[in-house]
Amino acid sequence: MAMNQQTSMIEPKEPALIAWHVSKRGENSYWHRVGAAWDHRDGKGLTLMLDTMPIDGRVVLREPKTS
């Protein structure tokens, strides 16, 4: 990314939450990562970016695992 006097490079932030699609088949639940959410600068909301849109089940937002 190029920089000039009017712009500066912004470090990408780690997501605050990971979006998971959870579907249930019988007694088993299957979790698939479908996106992530980032905090707004003012702390009053989140931006959710989905890589795919589930058509059934539910979307669960969870904190990322730390390694």
C-alpha positions in Angstrom: 0.0 0.0 0.0 1.4 3.4 -1.0 1.6 6.3 1.4 1.5 10.0 0.8 1.2 13.1 3.0 -2.6 12.9 3.2 -2.9 9.2 4.0 -1.2 6.9 6.3 -1.1 3.1 6.5 -3.5 1.6 9.0 -2.5 -1.6 10.7 -5.3 -4.2 10.3 -6.9 -5.0 13.6 -7.6 -8.5 14.8 -11.3 -9.2 14.9 -13.1 -8.9 18.2 -15.3 -11.9 17.5 -15.4 -14.8 15.0 -18.7 -15.6 13.3 -19.6 -19.3 13.2 -22.4 -21.1 11.4 -23.8 -23.8 13.7 -26.0 -26.5 12.3 -27.4 -29.4 14.2 -27.9 -32.9 12.8 -29.3 -35.3 15.3 -27.3 -35.0 18.5 -24.3 -33.5 16.8 -23.5 -29.8 16.2 -21.2 -28.7 13.3 -19.4 -25.4 13.5 -18.1 -23.7 10.3 -16.3 -20.3 10.4 -18.3 -17.8 8.2 -16.8 -14.4 9.0 -15.6 -12.0 11.7 -16.7 -8.9 13.6 -14.6 -5.8 14.5 -15.3 -3.2 17.2 -16.2 0.4 16.1 -13.8 3.0 17.1 -16.3 4.7 19.4 -17.0 1.3 21.1 -20.7 1.5 20.4 -21.0 -1.3 17.8 -19.5 -3.9 15.6 -19.0 -4.4 11.9 -19.8 -8.0 10.8 -18.2 -9.2 7.6 -19.5 -12.5 6.4 -17.6 -14.6 3.9 -20.7 -16.8 3.2 -24.3 -16.5 4.2 -25.8 -19.5 6.0 -29.4 -20.5 5.0 -30.1 -22.6 8.1 -29.0 -23.1 11.6 -27.7 -20.1 13.5 -24.7 -17.7 13.5 -22.8 -17.6 16.8 -20.2 -14.8 17.6 -17.4 -15.9 19.8 -14.1 -14.4 20.9 -11.1 -15.7 18.9 -9.0 -18.4 20.5 -5.6 -17.3 21.6 -2.7 -19.6 20.6 
